[in-house]
Amino acid sequence: MATILSSIPGGLVAASVAFVIGYPCLRLRGPYFAVVTMCFAFVVHMVVQNIDLLGGVEGLWLAAMKKPIHVIRAIFYELMLMLMILVILFVRWLEGRNWKRPDYHSGGRRGGPNPRHSYPESRSWHSP
């Protein structure tokens, strides 16, 4: 049970570190995004390998639960299935939101206002 409980703070720490690193990386475009992402991955890998508190090259060894292996696998399968469903629902919720800023220069393509091609109301092309 301790393994399952320890995965919750581990996931929260991983998500917070991913947000801190990911926010500046996602602002980059093209090959710069790929290079910066690979550099961060390399740096994190080297840091984790060289810290003895984290187990160095061998990693951490956690005590297994005192249950048969098929029970442990079933528990982790169900937990990961619930996590996957939650992530899919969250992503669908994010996709449904309108994150785009109004683009006033493409009004003709989207049907919105285009200040470059609009005329004042006082100008009339028809004679009265």
JOPE-V46615 format. One record per pair of residues at least 6 apart in sequence whose ideal C-beta (glycine too) atoms are under 6 Angstrom apart, sorted by the first residue. I is the first residue (numbers start at 1). J is the second residue. Records with the same first field share a line. If there is no record, write none. Layout:
# JOPE-V46615
I->J + J
This chain:
# JOPE-V46615
3->62
21->40
25->36 + 37
28->36
48->54
49->57
65->72
107->113 + 114
108->114
